[in-house]
Amino acid sequence: MVLNPKAIFLDMDGTVLNHFNKVSIHTKEIIDELRNRGIFVFIATGRSAGEISGVVPPGFQVDGLITSNGMAGYVGDEAVYEHSLSLELVERIIEKARTNNVYYELFPYGRPRITLKQDKVYVEDEVKDPKPESVGINEWLSRKQAVKEEIDWKENIEGSAFSKFYFFARSTEHIDHWKDELDQLKKEMNFTTSISSIHNVEVMVANVNKATGMKQMLQHFGLSEENTLAIGDSNNDLPMLEYASYSVAMKNAADLIKEKVDEVTEFNCDEDGVYHFLKAKFDL
């Protein structure tokens, strides 16, 4: 175990977030105590910046946010860095998603996520009850809320700066086929894909991930790459877990993740696993 970490990086979904998409008050309080000790605490999430405020308790604060799987980093309201998907890539992918009837959300910087109106019918069909057994309740609730309240249904793509694409399918066969389509497109256009569940895939700028976000955030604060601790649970956390000096997987993580880390939490995300781990390790 890193005895004196200078920086801690925490994933959200399946880590500090429970399966009903909430961060507990206990987790907030342990983060406050760590920061009071002079330890930097960062969130490193696949979520966009706009998806965070609604799932954390009042007064929740960290030293920085790494969002959209490393596409952007923020300290307060300041953007430390922002990568953007090209409009050419965005339009090409939407065309292919429509051909394959794939649920998508496009995340512009500073504005609500976009799905085109002409794709609304099949997008809504993907989140009709009943929930497929293999879809996690957290992802299902997030998608239903997005369709109902958060997607800005547009006639055309607006803007030129985009943090990521998120794709979802209620069947694993459908999303696996879509991943194959994206892999074929990678032969023509340069981009990175990342997954956080068996029902989704996300698209970011090539060679961007949570580890590259960590590097940029550490540089911003003048912190060393040594003595860093990271906690996560999913495939999109692997670059971060591999980059950190000491890596921890959640009890609810897949075996593939657990095999690649230094330690596994005693409790899962629904049992305040991060809180209990940090409290024990730092004698708080």
N, C-alpha and C positions, 0 to 999 in steps of 0.2 A: 504494500500500500504506500502511496505517496504520503510521506509524513507531514509535509508542509506545502500543499499545493497552493500556487498563487492564483490559479484560475480554474473554475469549474464550468463545464458546458453541459447543459441539460436539454435533452429532447423533450418534446411536449406529448404528442399522442402516444399513449401506452407507456409513458414514463412519468412525467409530473401530472399529466391529465389522466383521470380515470376513464372508464369506458362510457361514461355519460358526459364526457367533454368538460370536466370541471377540475380546477386546481384547488386543493384543499387549503383551508386556513393554516393548517399545521405546516404544509410545505412552504407557504408564504413566510411564516414565522421563522422557519429554520434558515431560509435564504436570507432573511433580514439579519439573523444572528451571525451568519457567515460573513456577510458584507460588513457588519460592525467590527468583525475581527480583522478586516483589511483584505479579505479574500474576494477576488473578483468573481462574480457569478453571471453567466451568460445563458440565454435561451438559444438553442440551435434547432430550428424546426423546419418542417416542410411547409408549414402554413405561411401565408403571406402576412405582412404586418397588420393588415386590416382584420385578420381573423383571430387576433390574440386578445384584444381587450374584452371581448364578450365571454371569455372562458376563465379568466383569472379573477381572484377576489379583489375587493376594493383596497387600494393602497399597494398593490403588488408592484414591486420594482426590482429590476436587475440592472447590471452595469451596461449591458448591450444585448441587442437582438440580432441573431443570424436567421434570416427568413428565406422562404422558398428554396430550401435545400442548398443554401449558400449563395443564392443569386443577389441578395442584398444584405447589408449590415447597417444597423442604426444604433446610435447612442442618443437616447431621448428622441427629440425630433430631428436630429442631424443624421443625414445619410453619410455613413462612412464610405460606402461604395455601393454601386448599383450596376448590375449587368442587365442587358436587355436582349430578348429574342428579336431577330429581324422581322420586319413586316412581311418580307418575301417568304420566310419560313412559316410564319403564322398563317398566311393565306393558303399556302400549300398544304399544311397539316389540316386546316379546317376542311378543305376540299376533300382530303382523304378520309377524314373522320365522318363526313356526311355520307360518302360512298359506302362506308362500313357501319353506318348508324351507331357511332360511338359517342357516348355521353362525354361532353367536354366543358370545361370552364377555362377561360383565358383571363389572366390576371394583369391588367394594366397597372402601372405605378400610380398611386394616388387616387384611384377611382375604383368603383365596384367592379367585380368580375363580370365578364361578358360571355354570353352565348347568343348566337344569331337566332332571330325569331323564326326563320324558316326551318330551324332544327328543333324547335320547342316540343313538337309532338313526340318524337322518338326519345328525346332527352327525358321528358316527363314519364314516359313508359318505363324507363329503367329504374325508377324509384317508386313504382306503384306497389302497395302492399299485396301479398305478404312479403316480409323480408326473407330472402333466401338464407338458409341456415348457415352457410359458410361466410356470409357478410357480417363483419363485426358491428355491434350495435352503435358504436361511436361513429363509424364511417357512414352507416345507414342514416342515423339522425342528422349528421352533417350534410349529407346529400339532400335529404328531404327539406331541411331548412334552407339550403342554398336555392333549390328550385322554387320554394314558396316565397322567400323573402330577400335573398341576397344577390341573385343573378340579375344583371341589367340586360334585359332582352333587347338587342339592337338589330336594326335593319342592315347595318354595315359595321365593319371594324373601324373603330375610331382611335386615334392616337398612334404613337410610334414607339413607345417604351413599354415593354411587357416583361414581367418578372418570371412567369412560368405558365405552362399548360398543365391542367389536371384532367385525367381521363378515368372513367369508371365504367364497369359493366357488372350487371347482376349475376352473370355467369362467368366462370373462370375460362371457359372455352372461348367466349367472345373477347375477353381482355387479352388472352394469350394470342389469339389471332391478330389483335391490334398491335401487340408488341412485335410480332413478326413483321407487320406492315411498316412499323417505325424503323425496325432494323434494316429493312430494304431501303427506306428513304435515307438512312444514314450513309448509304453508299453514294448518294448524290449531294447531300447537304450535311453540314457538320453541326451536331448537337449531342447532348447527353440525356439519357433517360435514367429514372430512378423509381423504385417501387417501395411502398410502405405497407402494402397488404397484397394478398393474392387477387384482389379485385380492382387494383388501380395501377396506373403508371403516370409519371410526370415527365415533362420535357423542360430542360433548361439549356443554357448556353454550354457549348462543348467545354469539357474539362473543369466544370464548376460543380462543387459539392460542399458538404458541410465542413470538410477538412480545409478546403481553400478559404471558406468563410472564417474558420478558426484562425488561420494564418493571418488574414487581413485584420481581424479584430485584435489579435495579440500585438501585431505591429502598431496598430493605432494607439494602444495603451503603453507601448514600450515594454511589453512583457516577454519573457523568454518562452520558447517552445517547451522547455523542460518544466517539470512540476505542474502538469496540467492533468485534470481529471475529467473524464466524460462518462455520461450515463445515457444509455439508449436501449432500444428494443427491436428495431427493424432493420431491413436491408439498407435503407437510405441513411442509417446511422453508421454503417460499417466504415466509411472513410474517416469519420470523426473518431470512432473508437480505435481505429488502427493508428491514427495520428497522435492521439493523446498519450501522455506518459503512463497513465494508469486508466484502464478501461473497465467499465462495469455494465453488465447487462441486467435488465429487469428479470424477475422470476417468470414473468409472462412472455418473455422473448422466445423466439423459436430456437431450437437446439443449435441450428447453424450459427446463430449469433452468440449463444452461450459458449460455444467451442472456441471462439476467437478472442475472448476477453480475459482479464485477470481475475474477475470476481463476479458473482451473481448475487443480486439482492435476496434477502430472506423473505421479503413480502412483495406481492405484485402491485400493479398500479392502482387497483381498487382497494388495497390495504395500506395506502400511503407508503409504498415501498421506498421511494426516494427519501421521504422524511425519516423513516426508521434507519435507513442506511447512513445518512449524513449525521443524524443524532448520535449513533453508536460510534462512528469512525472519528468524529471530531469532539466527542465527549461533551455534547451540548445539553 
